[in-house]
């Protein structure tokens, strides 16, 4: 930014919206794209995870705005979007006077932006938060086994993104607390969360033997009668799959201090309303 200002350009970034309160941020971004002479595309691994950045580039391309790719972190040119892969980029990974001179030369060499098309292309819709969409799905009134497994798969892929890691872990824990959590889902979810916490997904504390295919506790749980919850180290255990006290099924889901109608046999969840 400082380099561009030193060259008497007027750069604008969406960070400037932080001080603008309730103004529609997306409309303002699109208006700035329409008014600009060109766009600087910051190349970094985060570029490929940003839906807003993708829509901004596509809209600028539809308006004929010339892009100037500037690499600030190493990325593989072969995986760049098609509108960028054929263009020479400025390597700004090390900064310094040479990088500044290269940026100045690249800006001076940008072709002029053409007049805005008439009619104008449709403005892209406001991008929703990807994690916000996942949160809505995690909190849906009901989730099938297939939907639960798809959620785990999508959340697991985002665990490696440092800026999203804590939010993803929170959503995984919310998913683990669902009353309709399937046993097959738990078998995927429990080791994943233990890995996040740095725990072993196999070992149990000395002297404890977890119930066969039981829920997300590492200590032993003793099944009681249908009107009583299991005991676990002298207190009510956390939600999870435990041996069915009615003995009609292998496992039964225990939630909020109560047995539920969800049971499991050989990994298949069944509904047992007469429990």
C-alpha positions in Angstrom: 0.0 0.0 0.0 2.8 2.4 0.9 4.5 1.7 -2.4 1.4 2.5 -4.4 0.8 5.7 -2.4 4.4 6.8 -3.0 3.7 6.4 -6.7 0.8 8.9 -6.4 -1.9 6.2 -6.8 -5.0 6.0 -4.6 -5.3 2.4 -3.5 -8.4 1.2 -1.7 -8.8 -2.0 0.4 -11.9 -3.3 2.1 -10.3 -2.9 5.5 -11.4 0.7 5.2 -15.0 -0.4 5.7 -14.2 -1.2 9.3 -14.9 2.4 10.2 -18.0 2.8 8.2 -20.5 1.2 10.6 -23.6 -0.2 9.0 -23.0 0.7 5.4 -23.6 -2.3 3.1 -20.0 -3.5 2.8 -20.6 -5.6 -0.3 -22.3 -2.9 -2.3 -19.4 -0.6 -1.4 -16.8 -3.1 -2.6 -18.6 -3.6 -5.9 -18.8 0.2 -6.3 -15.1 0.6 -5.8 -14.4 -2.1 -8.4 -16.6 -0.3 -10.9 -14.8 3.0 -10.3 -11.2 1.7 -10.3 -8.6 1.7 -13.0 -7.4 -1.8 -12.1 -7.3 -4.4 -9.3 -4.3 -5.7 -7.4 -4.8 -9.4 -6.7 -2.8 -10.4 -3.7 -1.5 -14.0 -4.3 -1.3 -16.1 -1.2 -2.7 -19.6 -0.1 -5.6 -17.8 1.5 -6.7 -16.5 -1.9 -8.1 -19.9 -2.8 -10.3 -20.1 0.4 -12.0 -16.8 -0.1 -15.4 -16.8 -1.8 -15.7 -13.0 -1.6 -12.3 -12.6 -3.3 -13.3 -15.0 -6.1 -16.5 -13.0 -6.8 -14.7 -9.7 -6.7 -12.2 -11.0 -9.3 -15.0 -12.4 -11.5 -16.9 -9.1 -11.4 -13.8 -7.1 -12.2 -13.1 -9.4 -15.1 -16.6 -8.9 -16.4 -16.1 -5.2 -16.3 -12.7 -5.4 -18.1 -10.7 -4.1 -15.2 -7.0 -5.1 -15.7 -5.7 -7.3 -12.9 -2.2 -7.0 -11.4 -1.2 -10.2 -9.5 1.2 -9.5 -6.7 2.6 -12.6 -4.9 3.1 -12.0 -1.1 3.3 -15.7 -0.1 4.6 -18.5 -2.3 1.9 -20.2 -4.3 2.1 -22.6 -7.3 1.3 -20.6 -10.5 -0.2 -23.7 -12.1 -3.2 -23.6 -9.7 -4.0 -19.9 -10.2 -7.4 -19.0 -11.6 -7.5 -18.9 -15.4 -7.8 -15.1 -15.5 -4.5 -14.8 -13.6 -2.4 -17.8 -14.7 -1.5 -16.3 -18.1 -0.3 -13.0 -16.6 3.1 -12.0 -15.3 3.0 -11.5 -11.5 5.1 -9.3 -9.3 7.1 -11.3 -6.7 6.7 -9.3 -3.5 7.5 -12.2 -1.1 10.7 -10.6 0.1 9.8 -6.9 -0.3 12.6 -4.4 -0.5 13.6 -1.8 -3.1 13.8 -4.2 -6.0 10.3 -5.5 -5.4 9.0 -1.9 -5.1 10.6 -1.0 -8.4 9.0 -4.1 -10.1 5.6 -3.1 -8.7 6.0 0.4 -9.9 6.9 -0.8 -13.4 4.0 -3.3 -13.4 1.5 -0.6 -12.4 2.8 1.8 -15.1 2.4 -1.0 -17.7 -1.3 -1.8 -16.9 -3.5 -1.1 -19.9 -6.2 1.5 -19.3 -9.6 0.2 -18.1 -12.3 0.4 -20.8 -15.5 2.2 -20.3 -18.1 0.4 -18.2 -20.2 -1.9 -20.3 -23.8 -1.1 -21.2 -25.8 -2.8 -20.0 -23.8 -3.5 -16.9 -23.4 -7.2 -15.9 -25.4 -8.4 -12.9 -23.7 -7.7 -9.6 -22.7 -10.8 -7.8 -24.7 -11.8 -4.8 -23.4 -11.1 -1.3 -21.2 -14.1 -0.4 -22.4 -15.8 2.7 -19.9 -17.0 5.3 -18.8 -20.6 4.6 -18.5 -21.3 8.3 -21.9 -19.6 8.8 -23.5 -22.0 6.4 -21.9 -24.9 8.2 -23.1 -23.6 11.6 -26.7 -23.5 10.3 -26.4 -27.1 9.1 -24.8 -28.3 12.4 -27.8 -26.7 14.2 -30.5 -28.0 11.9 -33.5 -29.6 13.6 -32.7 -33.0 12.2 -29.7 -34.6 10.5 -29.5 -37.9 8.7 -26.4 -40.1 9.0 -25.3 -39.0 5.5 -25.7 -35.3 6.4 -23.7 -35.8 9.6 -20.8 -37.5 7.8 -20.8 -34.9 5.1 -20.5 -32.2 7.8 -17.6 -34.0 9.5 -15.8 -34.2 6.1 -16.2 -30.5 5.3 -15.2 -29.4 8.8 -12.2 -31.7 8.9 -10.9 -30.1 5.7 -10.9 -26.7 7.3 -9.1 -27.7 10.5 -5.8 -26.9 8.8 -6.8 -23.2 8.2 -5.3 -21.5 11.3 -7.8 -18.6 11.3 -10.8 -21.0 11.2 -9.5 -23.8 13.5 -11.1 -22.6 16.7 -14.5 -22.0 15.1 -14.3 -25.4 13.4 -13.5 -27.2 16.7 -16.5 -25.5 18.3 -18.8 -26.7 15.5 -17.4 -30.2 15.8 -18.2 -30.2 19.5 -21.7 -28.9 18.8 -22.2 -31.7 16.4 -21.0 -34.2 19.0 -23.6 -33.0 21.4 -26.6 -33.6 19.1 -29.3 -35.9 20.4 -29.6 -37.5 17.0 -25.9 -38.2 16.6 -25.5 -41.6 14.9 -23.0 -44.2 16.2 -21.2 -44.3 12.9 -20.8 -40.5 13.1 -19.4 -40.7 16.6 -16.8 -43.3 15.4 -15.5 -40.6 13.0 -16.0 -37.6 15.3 -14.5 -38.9 18.6 -11.0 -39.7 17.3 -10.9 -36.4 15.4 -11.7 -34.3 18.5 -9.2 -36.3 20.5 -6.5 -35.6 17.9 -7.3 -31.9 18.2 -6.9 -32.1 22.0 -3.7 -34.1 21.5 -5.2 -37.2 23.2 -5.0 -40.8 22.1 -8.0 -42.1 20.4 -7.3 -45.6 21.6 -5.8 -45.6 25.1 -7.9 -45.3 28.2 -6.8 -44.2 31.7 -5.0 -46.9 33.8 -7.5 -49.1 35.5 -10.4 -48.1 33.3 -12.0 -50.1 30.5 -14.3 -48.2 28.2 -17.5 -50.0 27.3 -17.4 -51.9 24.0 -18.2 -49.4 21.3 -19.3 -46.9 23.9 -19.7 -43.2 23.7 -17.2 -40.3 24.0 -15.9 -41.0 27.5 -12.7 -42.7 28.3 -13.6 -44.0 31.8 -15.8 -47.0 32.5 -19.6 -46.6 32.6 -21.8 -49.0 34.4 -25.3 -49.4 32.9 -28.2 -49.0 35.3 -31.9 -49.7 35.0 -34.0 -47.9 32.3 -35.0 -45.3 34.8 -31.5 -44.5 35.9 -28.5 -43.1 34.0 -25.1 -44.8 33.8 -22.6 -44.1 36.5 -19.1 -42.9 35.5 -16.4 -42.3 38.0 -19.1 -41.6 40.6 -20.9 -38.9 38.6 -23.3 -38.6 35.6 -21.3 -39.1 32.4 -21.3 -36.8 29.4 -23.6 -37.5 26.5 -22.6 -40.6 24.5 -23.3 -44.2 23.5 -23.4 -46.7 26.3 -24.5 -50.3 26.7 -28.3 -50.4 26.5 -29.6 -51.0 30.0 -32.8 -52.6 28.6 -30.5 -55.1 26.7 -32.8 -54.9 23.7 -29.9 -53.3 21.7 -26.1 -53.1 21.9 -25.9 -49.4 22.7 -28.2 -46.5 23.6 -27.7 -42.8 23.4 -27.5 -41.1 26.8 -28.2 -37.3 26.8 -28.7 -34.6 29.4 -28.9 -37.2 32.2 -31.5 -39.3 30.5 -31.6 -42.4 28.2 -33.1 -41.6 24.8 -35.0 -43.6 22.2 -32.0 -43.7 19.8 -30.3 -47.2 20.0 -27.6 -48.8 17.9 -26.9 -52.4 16.8 -23.6 -53.1 14.9 -23.1 -49.5 14.0 -26.7 -49.0 12.7 -28.8 -46.4 14.5 -32.4 -47.5 15.2 -35.4 -45.7 16.8 -36.8 -47.4 19.9 -39.8 -45.3 20.9 -41.1 -47.9 23.4 -38.0 -47.6 25.6 
